[in-house]
Amino acid sequence: MTLNEFSKALANEFASQTYGSHPVELYEPLRYLMSLGGKRLRPAMTLMATALFTDDWQKAIKPASAVEVFHNFTLMHDDIMDKAPLRRGKPTVHEKWNDNIAILSGDVMLVQAYELLAEIDDHLLKRALKRFNRTAAEVCEGQQLDMNFESREEVSEEEYIQMIKLKTSVLLGFALELGAIIGGADEEAIEALYEIGVNIGLGFQLMDDLLDVYGDPDKFGKQIGGDIIANKKTFMLIEARNKATGETKITLENWLQETRFNPVEKVAAVTAIYDSLHIRAIAQQRINAYFDKAFHLLDALQVEEVRKNELRAFASMLIDREV
């Protein structure tokens, strides 16, 4: 039971999945987006959680893939809202086709996610569906909050953390929770795994904020400083605005108000402000706190230690990631 085994099983599942064929414009974008791959962290987490409680983790493969299909459905629609030109280095669906096709193809992806989730044993299905539905609604709530923040002058740290919890973390929590449900875990373990996933998700998203400023552009896969250029209200910016005083605050606010600027100059200037305020260290401390909480909950889980090794190694890999 290794991450490599889980990844191979998922790759085989996605390669063998079939979708509708007519009209081609409805289903081809779905196949296109799923073929772009991605990290597939969420379905791997479902398999890891199932394997904590049973050797028959293969029964979770199709439900696990439902989590990934749902995740990609949200990405397809998010890309339309963000007017994003690229996804995983390739043209986004709305760019390759158009907005209307991307909306409708995304809708059919959601239907596909439900079909895959329905492969769960009947006596577990109602609980899994209820939790999936609640999680899906929360992801939408998080996306709406993120859009709301774009037009707001001030966003508090607490509001930001709640937004990323809904938009990103609850799905990681559900991925582990689903695996625990399928694996036959007791109530305490199911709840613990959900909290483990949520805390991993919070640490993961804050690491994304940090890497957007300090990551290696050759490894990160996205434009370094993109959040700074867009004045995106990340943890980094919120902390800097809270801590900046005097000339530093004036300079930061001037860059936020400036509409005509050299992007390289702006990224360098705002990063220098972050450096002066030790924002990187503050963000890293918060990231570590979320991952530490996840590890603490995992340590307390009443499961054979050897079964925890893959999930523990997986979380450690996310802490040390550079992309």
MIDODREN-160729 format. One record per residue (C-alpha): residue in one letter; x, y, z. Coordinates in steps of 0.1 Angstrom, whole numbers, plus 5000, padded with zeros to 4 digits. Example, Ala and Ser with C-alpha at 12.3 -4.5 7.8 and 13.67 -1.06 7.14 Angstrom:
<code:A; xx:5123; yy:4955; zz:5078>
<code:S; xx:5137; yy:4989; zz:5071>
end
This chain:
<code:M; xx:5000; yy:5000; zz:5000>
<code:T; xx:5021; yy:5028; zz:4987>
<code:L; xx:5014; yy:5062; zz:4971>
<code:N; xx:5028; yy:5048; zz:4939>
<code:E; xx:5003; yy:5019; zz:4940>
<code:F; xx:4975; yy:5042; zz:4946>
<code:S; xx:4986; yy:5065; zz:4918>
<code:K; xx:4989; yy:5037; zz:4893>
<code:A; xx:4954; yy:5024; zz:4902>
<code:L; xx:4940; yy:5059; zz:4897>
<code:A; xx:4958; yy:5064; zz:4864>
<code:N; xx:4943; yy:5031; zz:4851>
<code:E; xx:4909; yy:5041; zz:4863>
<code:F; xx:4910; yy:5075; zz:4846>
<code:A; xx:4924; yy:5059; zz:4814>
<code:S; xx:4895; yy:5034; zz:4813>
<code:Q; xx:4867; yy:5058; zz:4821>
<code:T; xx:4842; yy:5064; zz:4793>
<code:Y; xx:4820; yy:5094; zz:4788>
<code:G; xx:4792; yy:5101; zz:4763>
<code:S; xx:4800; yy:5107; zz:4726>
<code:H; xx:4772; yy:5128; zz:4712>
<code:P; xx:4771; yy:5157; zz:4708>
<code:V; xx:4809; yy:5157; zz:4707>
<code:E; xx:4811; yy:5193; zz:4718>
<code:L; xx:4796; yy:5183; zz:4752>
<code:Y; xx:4819; yy:5155; zz:4760>
<code:E; xx:4852; yy:5163; zz:4743>
<code:P; xx:4860; yy:5192; zz:4767>
<code:L; xx:4855; yy:5168; zz:4796>
<code:R; xx:4879; yy:5143; zz:4781>
<code:Y; xx:4903; yy:5171; zz:4773>
<code:L; xx:4904; yy:5185; zz:4808>
<code:M; xx:4907; yy:5151; zz:4825>
<code:S; xx:4935; yy:5142; zz:4801>
<code:L; xx:4956; yy:5171; zz:4814>
<code:G; xx:4963; yy:5151; zz:4845>
<code:G; xx:4973; yy:5172; zz:4875>
<code:K; xx:4985; yy:5161; zz:4909>
<code:R; xx:4954; yy:5141; zz:4917>
<code:L; xx:4960; yy:5146; zz:4954>
<code:R; xx:4924; yy:5142; zz:4964>
<code:P; xx:4916; yy:5108; zz:4951>
<code:A; xx:4949; yy:5095; zz:4964>
<code:M; xx:4939; yy:5108; zz:4998>
<code:T; xx:4907; yy:5088; zz:4996>
<code:L; xx:4925; yy:5056; zz:4988>
<code:M; xx:4951; yy:5062; zz:5016>
<code:A; xx:4922; yy:5068; zz:5041>
<code:T; xx:4905; yy:5036; zz:5030>
<code:A; xx:4937; yy:5016; zz:5033>
<code:L; xx:4940; yy:5028; zz:5070>
<code:F; xx:4911; yy:5005; zz:5078>
<code:T; xx:4910; yy:4977; zz:5052>
<code:D; xx:4933; yy:4959; zz:5028>
<code:D; xx:4905; yy:4960; zz:5002>
<code:W; xx:4912; yy:4996; zz:4993>
<code:Q; xx:4905; yy:4989; zz:4956>
<code:K; xx:4868; yy:4992; zz:4963>
<code:A; xx:4873; yy:5030; zz:4968>
<code:I; xx:4889; yy:5036; zz:4934>
<code:K; xx:4857; yy:5047; zz:4916>
<code:P; xx:4844; yy:5069; zz:4945>
<code:A; xx:4878; yy:5083; zz:4948>
<code:S; xx:4878; yy:5093; zz:4911>
<code:A; xx:4845; yy:5110; zz:4918>
<code:V; xx:4863; yy:5135; zz:4940>
<code:E; xx:4888; yy:5142; zz:4912>
<code:V; xx:4861; yy:5146; zz:4886>
<code:F; xx:4842; yy:5170; zz:4909>
<code:H; xx:4874; yy:5190; zz:4915>
<code:N; xx:4880; yy:5194; zz:4878>
<code:F; xx:4843; yy:5204; zz:4873>
<code:T; xx:4850; yy:5233; zz:4897>
<code:L; xx:4882; yy:5242; zz:4879>
<code:M; xx:4864; yy:5243; zz:4845>
<code:H; xx:4839; yy:5268; zz:4859>
<code:D; xx:4864; yy:5287; zz:4880>
<code:D; xx:4885; yy:5293; zz:4848>
<code:I; xx:4855; yy:5309; zz:4831>
<code:M; xx:4850; yy:5332; zz:4861>
<code:D; xx:4887; yy:5341; zz:4863>
<code:K; xx:4890; yy:5344; zz:4825>
<code:A; xx:4920; yy:5322; zz:4829>
<code:P; xx:4938; yy:5314; zz:4796>
<code:L; xx:4958; yy:5284; zz:4808>
<code:R; xx:4952; yy:5253; zz:4829>
<code:R; xx:4982; yy:5230; zz:4836>
<code:G; xx:5001; yy:5247; zz:4808>
<code:K; xx:4973; yy:5241; zz:4782>
<code:P; xx:4945; yy:5263; zz:4769>
<code:T; xx:4915; yy:5263; zz:4793>
<code:V; xx:4883; yy:5248; zz:4780>
<code:H; xx:4865; yy:5281; zz:4775>
<code:E; xx:4895; yy:5294; zz:4755>
<code:K; xx:4897; yy:5262; zz:4734>
<code:W; xx:4859; yy:5261; zz:4728>
<code:N; xx:4838; yy:5289; zz:4744>
<code:D; xx:4822; yy:5299; zz:4776>
<code:N; xx:4788; yy:5282; zz:4769>
<code:I; xx:4804; yy:5249; zz:4760>
<code:A; xx:4826; yy:5251; zz:4791>
<code:I; xx:4796; yy:5257; zz:4814>
<code:L; xx:4776; yy:5228; zz:4800>
<code:S; xx:4805; yy:5204; zz:4798>
<code:G; xx:4813; yy:5213; zz:4834>
<code:D; xx:4777; yy:5205; zz:4843>
<code:V; xx:4779; yy:5170; zz:4828>
<code:M; xx:4812; yy:5165; zz:4847>
<code:L; xx:4792; yy:5170; zz:4879>
<code:V; xx:4767; yy:5143; zz:4868>
<code:Q; xx:4797; yy:5120; zz:4861>
<code:A; xx:4810; yy:5126; zz:4896>
<code:Y; xx:4777; yy:5115; zz:4910>
<code:E; xx:4777; yy:5083; zz:4889>
<code:L; xx:4811; yy:5074; zz:4902>
<code:L; xx:4802; yy:5081; zz:4938>
<code:A; xx:4771; yy:5058; zz:4934>
<code:E; xx:4796; yy:5029; zz:4932>
<code:I; xx:4798; yy:5030; zz:4970>
<code:D; xx:4781; yy:5001; zz:4988>
<code:D; xx:4744; yy:5008; zz:4993>
<code:H; xx:4745; yy:5009; zz:5031>
<code:L; xx:4771; yy:5037; zz:5030>
<code:L; xx:4758; yy:5056; zz:5000>
<code:K; xx:4733; yy:5079; zz:5017>
<code:R; xx:4758; yy:5092; zz:5042>
<code:A; xx:4785; yy:5097; zz:5015>
<code:L; xx:4760; yy:5116; zz:4993>
<code:K; xx:4749; yy:5139; zz:5021>
<code:R; xx:4785; yy:5147; zz:5030>
<code:F; xx:4794; yy:5152; zz:4993>
<code:N; xx:4765; yy:5175; zz:4988>
<code:R; xx:4774; yy:5196; zz:5018>
<code:T; xx:4810; yy:5198; zz:5007>
<code:A; xx:4800; yy:5208; zz:4971>
<code:A; xx:4779; yy:5236; zz:4984>
<code:E; xx:4807; yy:5248; zz:5007>
<code:V; xx:4831; yy:5249; zz:4977>
<code:C; xx:4807; yy:5271; zz:4959>
<code:E; xx:4803; yy:5293; zz:4990>
<code:G; xx:4841; yy:5297; zz:4991>
<code:Q; xx:4843; yy:5306; zz:4954>
<code:Q; xx:4816; yy:5333; zz:4959>
<code:L; xx:4835; yy:5347; zz:4989>
<code:D; xx:4867; yy:5348; zz:4968>
<code:M; xx:4849; yy:5368; zz:4942>
<code:N; xx:4833; yy:5391; zz:4968>
<code:F; xx:4868; yy:5398; zz:4981>
<code:E; xx:4879; yy:5411; zz:4947>
<code:S; xx:4857; yy:5442; zz:4951>
<code:R; xx:4863; yy:5448; zz:4988>
<code:E; xx:4889; yy:5471; zz:5001>
<code:E; xx:4896; yy:5453; zz:5033>
<code:V; xx:4895; yy:5415; zz:5041>
<code:S; xx:4904; yy:5402; zz:5075>
<code:E; xx:4927; yy:5373; zz:5081>
<code:E; xx:4899; yy:5354; zz:5097>
<code:E; xx:4877; yy:5360; zz:5066>
<code:Y; xx:4905; yy:5349; zz:5043>
<code:I; xx:4911; yy:5317; zz:5063>
<code:Q; xx:4874; yy:5309; zz:5062>
<code:M; xx:4873; yy:5315; zz:5025>
<code:I; xx:4902; yy:5291; zz:5017>
<code:K; xx:4888; yy:5265; zz:5041>
<code:L; xx:4856; yy:5265; zz:5021>
<code:K; xx:4871; yy:5269; zz:4986>
<code:T; xx:4899; yy:5244; zz:4990>
<code:S; xx:4902; yy:5226; zz:5024>
<code:V; xx:4868; yy:5211; zz:5028>
<code:L; xx:4872; yy:5190; zz:4997>
<code:L; xx:4905; yy:5176; zz:5010>
<code:G; xx:4887; yy:5169; zz:5043>
<code:F; xx:4859; yy:5151; zz:5024>
<code:A; xx:4885; yy:5131; zz:5004>
<code:L; xx:4899; yy:5116; zz:5036>
<code:E; xx:4864; yy:5113; zz:5052>
<code:L; xx:4851; yy:5094; zz:5022>
<code:G; xx:4879; yy:5069; zz:5024>
<code:A; xx:4873; yy:5064; zz:5061>
<code:I; xx:4835; yy:5058; zz:5054>
<code:I; xx:4843; yy:5033; zz:5027>
<code:G; xx:4869; yy:5016; zz:5049>
<code:G; xx:4844; yy:5010; zz:5077>
<code:A; xx:4860; yy:5034; zz:5102>
<code:D; xx:4841; yy:5043; zz:5134>
<code:E; xx:4826; yy:5077; zz:5139>
<code:E; xx:4855; yy:5092; zz:5159>
<code:A; xx:4880; yy:5082; zz:5132>
<code:I; xx:4858; yy:5095; zz:5103>
<code:E; xx:4856; yy:5129; zz:5121>
<code:A; xx:4893; yy:5129; zz:5128>
<code:L; xx:4902; yy:5122; zz:5092>
<code:Y; xx:4880; yy:5150; zz:5080>
<code:E; xx:4898; yy:5174; zz:5103>
<code:I; xx:4932; yy:5161; zz:5092>
<code:G; xx:4922; yy:5168; zz:5056>
<code:V; xx:4910; yy:5203; zz:5064>
<code:N; xx:4942; yy:5212; zz:5082>
<code:I; xx:4963; yy:5198; zz:5054>
<code:G; xx:4942; yy:5219; zz:5029>
<code:L; xx:4947; yy:5251; zz:5049>
<code:G; xx:4985; yy:5245; zz:5050>
<code:F; xx:4985; yy:5236; zz:5013>
<code:Q; xx:4967; yy:5268; zz:5003>
<code:L; xx:4989; yy:5290; zz:5024>
<code:M; xx:5019; yy:5273; zz:5009>
<code:D; xx:5005; yy:5283; zz:4975>
<code:D; xx:5003; yy:5319; zz:4987>
<code:L; xx:5040; yy:5317; zz:4998>
<code:L; xx:5052; yy:5300; zz:4967>
<code:D; xx:5035; yy:5326; zz:4945>
<code:V; xx:5060; yy:5351; zz:4959>
<code:Y; xx:5090; yy:5330; zz:4968>
<code:G; xx:5088; yy:5299; zz:4946>
<code:D; xx:5112; yy:5288; zz:4919>
<code:P; xx:5095; yy:5298; zz:4886>
<code:D; xx:5109; yy:5268; zz:4869>
<code:K; xx:5093; yy:5245; zz:4894>
<code:F; xx:5062; yy:5264; zz:4905>
<code:G; xx:5046; yy:5262; zz:4871>
<code:K; xx:5029; yy:5296; zz:4874>
<code:Q; xx:5040; yy:5332; zz:4871>
<code:I; xx:5059; yy:5342; zz:4902>
<code:G; xx:5043; yy:5373; zz:4917>
<code:G; xx:5010; yy:5368; zz:4899>
<code:D; xx:4991; yy:5375; zz:4931>
<code:I; xx:5010; yy:5407; zz:4937>
<code:I; xx:5004; yy:5419; zz:4902>
<code:A; xx:4966; yy:5412; zz:4906>
<code:N; xx:4964; yy:5427; zz:4941>
<code:K; xx:4950; yy:5394; zz:4952>
<code:K; xx:4941; yy:5395; zz:4989>
<code:T; xx:4962; yy:5365; zz:5000>
<code:F; xx:4974; yy:5358; zz:5035>
<code:M; xx:5007; yy:5374; zz:5026>
<code:L; xx:4991; yy:5408; zz:5015>
<code:I; xx:4966; yy:5408; zz:5044>
<code:E; xx:4995; yy:5403; zz:5069>
<code:A; xx:5016; yy:5430; zz:5053>
<code:R; xx:4988; yy:5455; zz:5053>
<code:N; xx:4982; yy:5448; zz:5090>
<code:K; xx:5018; yy:5451; zz:5100>
<code:A; xx:5030; yy:5479; zz:5078>
<code:T; xx:5034; yy:5514; zz:5093>
<code:G; xx:5048; yy:5548; zz:5082>
<code:E; xx:5065; yy:5550; zz:5049>
<code:T; xx:5063; yy:5513; zz:5044>
<code:K; xx:5025; yy:5514; zz:5046>
<code:I; xx:5023; yy:5544; zz:5023>
<code:T; xx:5045; yy:5526; zz:4997>
<code:L; xx:5025; yy:5494; zz:4999>
<code:E; xx:4992; yy:5512; zz:4995>
<code:N; xx:5006; yy:5533; zz:4966>
<code:W; xx:5015; yy:5501; zz:4947>
<code:L; xx:4980; yy:5487; zz:4954>
<code:Q; xx:4964; yy:5518; zz:4940>
<code:E; xx:4987; yy:5521; zz:4910>
<code:T; xx:4970; yy:5511; zz:4877>
<code:R; xx:4999; yy:5517; zz:4853>
<code:F; xx:5031; yy:5499; zz:4864>
<code:N; xx:5059; yy:5477; zz:4854>
<code:P; xx:5050; yy:5442; zz:4867>
<code:V; xx:5086; yy:5432; zz:4874>
<code:E; xx:5091; yy:5464; zz:4893>
<code:K; xx:5059; yy:5460; zz:4913>
<code:V; xx:5067; yy:5424; zz:4923>
<code:A; xx:5102; yy:5433; zz:4934>
<code:A; xx:5089; yy:5463; zz:4954>
<code:V; xx:5061; yy:5445; zz:4972>
<code:T; xx:5083; yy:5414; zz:4978>
<code:A; xx:5109; yy:5438; zz:4994>
<code:I; xx:5081; yy:5451; zz:5017>
<code:Y; xx:5072; yy:5415; zz:5026>
<code:D; xx:5109; yy:5408; zz:5034>
<code:S; xx:5111; yy:5439; zz:5056>
<code:L; xx:5080; yy:5428; zz:5076>
<code:H; xx:5091; yy:5391; zz:5078>
<code:I; xx:5059; yy:5380; zz:5061>
<code:R; xx:5075; yy:5348; zz:5048>
<code:A; xx:5084; yy:5336; zz:5082>
<code:I; xx:5049; yy:5345; zz:5095>
<code:A; xx:5033; yy:5325; zz:5067>
<code:Q; xx:5056; yy:5296; zz:5072>
<code:Q; xx:5048; yy:5295; zz:5109>
<code:R; xx:5011; yy:5294; zz:5101>
<code:I; xx:5016; yy:5267; zz:5075>
<code:N; xx:5036; yy:5246; zz:5100>
<code:A; xx:5008; yy:5251; zz:5126>
<code:Y; xx:4982; yy:5236; zz:5103>
<code:F; xx:5003; yy:5207; zz:5093>
<code:D; xx:5013; yy:5201; zz:5129>
<code:K; xx:4977; yy:5199; zz:5139>
<code:A; xx:4971; yy:5173; zz:5111>
<code:F; xx:5000; yy:5152; zz:5123>
<code:H; xx:4988; yy:5154; zz:5159>
<code:L; xx:4954; yy:5141; zz:5149>
<code:L; xx:4970; yy:5114; zz:5128>
<code:D; xx:4992; yy:5103; zz:5157>
<code:A; xx:4961; yy:5100; zz:5179>
<code:L; xx:4942; yy:5079; zz:5154>
<code:Q; xx:4935; yy:5044; zz:5167>
<code:V; xx:4950; yy:5026; zz:5137>
<code:E; xx:4982; yy:5004; zz:5134>
<code:E; xx:5011; yy:5028; zz:5130>
<code:V; xx:5024; yy:5010; zz:5099>
<code:R; xx:4991; yy:5018; zz:5081>
<code:K; xx:4996; yy:5056; zz:5088>
<code:N; xx:5030; yy:5057; zz:5071>
<code:E; xx:5018; yy:5066; zz:5036>
<code:L; xx:4994; yy:5094; zz:5047>
<code:R; xx:5022; yy:5108; zz:5070>
<code:A; xx:5047; yy:5107; zz:5042>
<code:F; xx:5022; yy:5123; zz:5018>
<code:A; xx:5016; yy:5152; zz:5042>
<code:S; xx:5053; yy:5156; zz:5047>
<code:M; xx:5058; yy:5158; zz:5009>
<code:L; xx:5032; yy:5186; zz:5007>
<code:I; xx:5050; yy:5206; zz:5034>
<code:D; xx:5083; yy:5204; zz:5015>
<code:R; xx:5068; yy:5209; zz:4980>
<code:E; xx:5082; yy:5235; zz:4957>
<code:V; xx:5054; yy:5234; zz:4931>
end
